[in-house]
């Protein structure tokens, strides 16, 4: 009878630990920089590559935090995810699937571009439109 109670307590403790561990995973809300999504596009093509484009504001040029934010964004195998970073108050409210993905009048405000391509290769570019 005592062994049964011990096994029940151990099982409850393990379930509690699994739930806590699942709910306490880091995410974009844990990063410094006050990230806020201002625009998002996802194509409706469910038979081909999924394209996701984000415009995000950040409070400062925290390059490593921007890269981590991009890593947290959803990505589909053989799809493409792009995250354009802007300083607060200087971001577009719409993005488009056509290149360039952001309006010309906002390109000079873009401070970074995170891109994960169809083969999951990551590229992070500082000031992508200043070339």
Backbone bond lengths (Angstrom), bond angles and torsions (degrees), N, CA, C in turn:
res aa  C-N    CA-C-N  psi(-1)  N-CA   C-N-CA  omega(-1)  CA-C   N-CA-C  phi
1 X - - - 1.450 - - 1.521 111.25 -
2 X 1.303 117.17 -38.32 1.457 121.21 -179.01 1.529 111.45 -68.55
3 X 1.311 117.11 -38.30 1.465 121.65 178.43 1.525 110.98 -61.90
4 X 1.306 116.41 -38.46 1.462 121.14 178.59 1.526 110.88 -61.08
5 X 1.315 118.54 -42.87 1.464 122.82 179.21 1.530 111.26 -65.74
6 X 1.319 115.85 -39.41 1.467 120.32 179.08 1.525 109.85 -64.76
7 X 1.326 117.25 -42.98 1.460 121.01 179.11 1.532 111.44 -64.61
8 X 1.312 117.47 -37.85 1.470 121.10 177.67 1.525 110.26 -65.30
9 X 1.318 117.53 -43.67 1.470 121.19 178.96 1.527 110.43 -63.59
10 X 1.327 117.23 -42.49 1.468 121.36 178.92 1.529 110.00 -64.27
11 X 1.327 117.46 -42.08 1.465 120.76 179.65 1.525 110.67 -64.24
12 X 1.314 118.37 -43.02 1.471 122.01 178.41 1.519 110.36 -63.96
13 X 1.331 117.01 -41.12 1.470 120.40 178.82 1.532 110.85 -64.05
14 X 1.318 117.30 -42.11 1.474 120.49 178.94 1.526 111.33 -65.07
15 X 1.318 116.90 -43.91 1.471 119.93 178.18 1.521 110.40 -61.81
16 X 1.324 117.34 -42.67 1.471 121.62 177.08 1.521 111.78 -60.68
17 X 1.333 116.26 -42.46 1.461 119.84 179.78 1.531 110.73 -66.38
18 X 1.338 118.02 -40.84 1.466 121.58 178.24 1.525 111.04 -61.69
19 X 1.319 116.98 -43.81 1.467 121.12 179.66 1.524 110.18 -64.40
20 X 1.339 117.11 -46.31 1.465 120.55 179.44 1.526 110.70 -60.51
21 X 1.319 117.06 -45.52 1.464 121.02 -178.38 1.525 111.24 -63.95
22 X 1.319 117.33 -37.85 1.467 121.19 179.09 1.523 112.36 -67.12
23 X 1.317 116.56 -38.07 1.467 120.75 -175.75 1.528 113.48 -86.69
24 X 1.315 118.13 -11.01 1.468 120.00 -176.59 1.526 113.01 -106.80
25 X 1.322 118.06 22.94 1.457 121.69 178.15 1.526 109.78 -70.81
26 X 1.335 117.94 143.77 1.471 119.35 178.29 1.521 111.23 -67.84
27 X 1.316 116.34 154.06 1.453 122.31 179.52 1.515 110.02 -150.63
28 X 1.320 117.29 -177.20 1.467 120.09 -177.85 1.524 113.16 -61.82
29 X 1.319 118.06 -25.24 1.461 120.49 179.24 1.532 111.97 -68.72
30 X 1.336 118.05 -16.34 1.461 121.68 -179.95 1.524 113.09 -88.14
31 X 1.309 118.78 -6.01 1.459 122.30 -177.44 1.524 111.54 -82.78
32 X 1.328 114.87 151.99 1.462 120.08 172.42 1.525 108.48 -76.10
33 X 1.303 117.92 155.61 1.451 120.03 174.02 1.507 115.12 115.62
34 X 1.336 117.64 -5.98 1.460 120.73 175.91 1.533 111.65 53.99
35 X 1.318 117.36 55.24 1.462 123.13 -178.47 1.528 110.43 -68.34
36 X 1.331 115.71 134.06 1.465 121.40 176.70 1.519 108.87 -139.60
37 X 1.326 115.90 127.69 1.457 121.43 178.11 1.526 109.16 -79.37
38 X 1.339 116.53 126.26 1.470 120.48 179.82 1.524 112.50 -107.05
39 X 1.326 117.28 -22.19 1.465 120.32 179.85 1.523 108.95 -153.05
40 X 1.340 114.77 150.85 1.460 120.73 -179.35 1.525 109.25 -150.09
41 X 1.330 115.32 140.90 1.462 121.68 174.91 1.522 108.13 -135.72
42 X 1.321 116.33 137.11 1.468 122.46 171.12 1.512 106.80 -139.79
43 X 1.324 115.53 127.88 1.458 118.34 179.71 1.525 110.22 -68.77
44 X 1.309 115.73 155.25 1.457 120.96 -178.41 1.511 112.43 -92.78
45 X 1.310 117.71 7.91 1.454 122.20 -178.22 1.529 109.49 -79.24
46 X 1.308 117.17 102.26 1.455 120.40 -179.75 1.524 112.53 -91.38
47 X 1.325 117.48 0.85 1.457 119.92 178.72 1.524 112.02 -102.79
48 X 1.301 118.06 -12.58 1.455 121.75 -179.36 1.515 110.19 -123.30
49 X 1.321 116.76 -161.85 1.461 119.45 -178.75 1.532 111.22 -65.75
50 X 1.319 115.34 139.76 1.458 122.31 177.50 1.527 107.56 -86.28
51 X 1.321 116.95 128.11 1.457 122.68 178.77 1.520 108.44 -111.82
52 X 1.341 115.91 124.30 1.457 121.54 176.85 1.522 107.84 -121.68
53 X 1.342 116.01 131.74 1.465 121.34 179.64 1.525 107.56 -131.59
54 X 1.326 116.15 128.10 1.457 122.34 -178.98 1.517 110.25 -121.86
55 X 1.329 116.77 146.34 1.464 122.97 165.62 1.524 105.37 -116.77
56 X 1.330 116.31 127.11 1.457 121.71 -172.85 1.517 109.35 -133.91
57 X 1.345 116.08 138.71 1.457 119.53 174.57 1.523 109.47 -97.51
58 X 1.316 114.63 152.20 1.457 122.14 178.77 1.526 107.10 -140.76
59 X 1.330 116.78 150.99 1.464 119.78 -175.36 1.522 113.29 -80.79
60 X 1.325 118.62 -19.09 1.466 121.29 -177.94 1.529 108.52 -156.24
61 X 1.320 116.71 167.65 1.468 120.90 -179.52 1.533 109.56 -83.25
62 X 1.310 115.66 73.29 1.461 122.23 178.27 1.527 107.94 -95.38
63 X 1.321 115.84 85.88 1.463 121.31 -170.11 1.520 113.15 -57.26
64 X 1.332 117.31 -47.08 1.470 119.06 -177.79 1.526 110.83 -66.16
65 X 1.339 117.03 -35.00 1.462 120.18 177.61 1.528 110.73 -67.63
66 X 1.332 116.95 -36.64 1.470 120.20 177.25 1.526 110.36 -64.48
67 X 1.310 116.96 -41.65 1.465 120.08 178.89 1.529 109.78 -63.76
68 X 1.318 117.22 -42.89 1.466 119.94 178.26 1.523 111.26 -64.21
69 X 1.331 117.23 -38.60 1.459 120.57 177.29 1.533 109.92 -59.65
70 X 1.323 116.24 -45.30 1.459 120.10 177.39 1.522 112.40 -60.61
71 X 1.331 116.49 -38.42 1.464 120.23 178.21 1.528 111.73 -63.39
72 X 1.329 117.36 -30.19 1.464 121.28 179.21 1.531 113.00 -76.34
73 X 1.326 118.27 -18.99 1.459 120.42 -176.94 1.532 110.84 -69.57
74 X 1.338 116.99 147.78 1.471 119.94 -179.58 1.528 111.24 -62.38
75 X 1.302 114.87 144.44 1.463 120.79 177.55 1.518 108.17 -143.03
76 X 1.309 116.01 137.90 1.454 122.22 179.33 1.521 108.81 -109.19
77 X 1.313 116.10 138.43 1.459 120.03 177.91 1.521 109.00 -55.22
78 X 1.294 117.18 132.37 1.457 126.31 -176.76 1.531 112.59 68.39
79 X 1.325 117.38 14.55 1.453 121.66 175.71 1.515 109.54 -104.40
80 X 1.325 115.91 -174.69 1.458 121.31 -179.52 1.518 108.53 -137.37
81 X 1.326 116.50 131.40 1.460 122.50 178.29 1.518 108.35 -122.51
82 X 1.339 116.52 127.37 1.468 121.76 176.64 1.520 108.43 -125.24
83 X 1.337 115.48 135.52 1.457 121.21 175.79 1.526 107.16 -125.63
84 X 1.334 116.42 116.16 1.464 122.63 175.95 1.519 107.94 -95.18
85 X 1.343 116.84 129.36 1.465 121.85 -178.49 1.523 110.60 -105.59
86 X 1.328 115.60 139.34 1.460 123.68 179.65 1.520 108.66 -136.49
87 X 1.331 115.84 153.01 1.461 118.63 172.25 1.523 108.29 -72.32
88 X 1.309 116.54 155.91 1.469 121.56 -176.55 1.521 111.26 -54.62
89 X 1.324 116.11 136.53 1.455 122.43 177.51 1.515 115.26 82.27
90 X 1.326 118.18 1.14 1.471 120.88 -176.50 1.525 112.18 -125.88
91 X 1.334 117.20 26.85 1.460 120.83 -174.91 1.522 111.69 -110.52
92 X 1.325 116.78 150.92 1.471 119.83 175.88 1.529 110.74 -73.69
93 X 1.314 115.69 159.53 1.460 120.43 176.49 1.530 111.25 -102.97
94 X 1.338 116.30 -1.82 1.461 121.00 175.26 1.522 109.40 -138.36
95 X 1.315 115.53 148.93 1.465 122.72 171.48 1.519 106.52 -129.89
96 X 1.310 116.04 158.68 1.466 119.97 -175.54 1.520 110.10 -131.65
97 X 1.319 116.82 156.18 1.463 119.75 -178.21 1.528 113.36 -73.08
98 X 1.319 116.97 -23.97 1.463 120.13 -179.36 1.524 110.10 -74.38
99 X 1.328 115.21 146.70 1.462 120.55 177.94 1.511 108.68 -84.45
100 X 1.315 120.77 130.94 1.460 127.56 -0.37 1.534 110.37 -74.43
101 X 1.333 115.16 146.90 1.459 120.84 -175.50 1.521 113.71 -73.38
102 X 1.317 116.81 -17.16 1.465 120.25 179.08 1.525 108.89 -120.72
103 X 1.321 114.99 152.83 1.464 120.02 -178.15 1.526 110.65 -60.63
104 X 1.323 115.63 148.31 1.469 122.37 -176.62 1.529 111.33 -57.62
105 X 1.316 118.20 -38.13 1.472 120.17 -177.24 1.530 112.22 -70.04
106 X 1.324 120.11 -11.33 1.472 122.41 176.43 1.525 112.52 -102.25
107 X 1.320 118.43 -9.12 1.456 120.44 -175.29 1.525 113.06 -62.03
108 X 1.315 117.44 -36.90 1.469 119.40 179.82 1.529 111.95 -69.02
109 X 1.333 117.84 -18.15 1.467 121.88 178.37 1.525 112.63 -87.25
110 X 1.318 117.96 -10.50 1.463 121.86 -176.28 1.530 109.34 -74.62
111 X 1.332 116.60 121.74 1.469 120.29 -177.87 1.523 112.95 -101.63
112 X 1.332 117.29 -13.72 1.459 119.39 179.51 1.513 112.08 -163.55
113 X 1.323 115.13 154.82 1.457 121.66 177.16 1.517 108.50 -137.61
114 X 1.328 115.24 119.78 1.460 122.10 174.40 1.530 106.72 -102.75
115 X 1.318 116.88 130.41 1.455 119.98 178.61 1.521 110.42 -137.35
116 X 1.339 114.66 130.67 1.462 121.13 173.07 1.515 105.74 -117.05
117 X 1.332 116.45 118.23 1.463 120.34 -172.93 1.528 111.92 -88.14
118 X 1.311 115.16 -173.27 1.460 121.99 -174.94 1.527 113.16 -62.70
119 X 1.305 117.26 -23.65 1.462 120.75 179.42 1.530 111.59 -101.59
120 X 1.339 116.20 17.45 1.474 124.34 178.36 1.521 113.12 64.71
121 X 1.329 117.07 23.35 1.458 120.79 174.75 1.529 108.28 -83.44
122 X 1.321 116.80 129.96 1.463 122.15 -176.93 1.522 109.88 -98.24
123 X 1.329 115.29 136.69 1.454 121.76 175.46 1.528 107.57 -134.45
124 X 1.327 116.74 124.33 1.455 121.20 176.87 1.524 108.16 -117.82
125 X 1.332 116.34 123.25 1.455 121.61 -176.97 1.522 110.07 -119.85
126 X 1.320 116.27 129.01 1.469 120.96 174.26 1.521 108.70 -84.95
127 X 1.303 116.68 136.72 1.471 123.86 179.51 1.540 111.04 47.07
128 X 1.330 118.13 64.00 1.464 121.02 -172.46 1.522 115.35 -65.49
129 X 1.331 119.64 -20.01 1.468 120.95 -177.41 1.531 112.78 -104.09
130 X 1.322 117.29 9.68 1.463 119.15 -178.13 1.517 112.87 -93.76
131 X 1.295 117.28 12.22 1.482 120.22 -178.24 1.495 110.45 -82.50
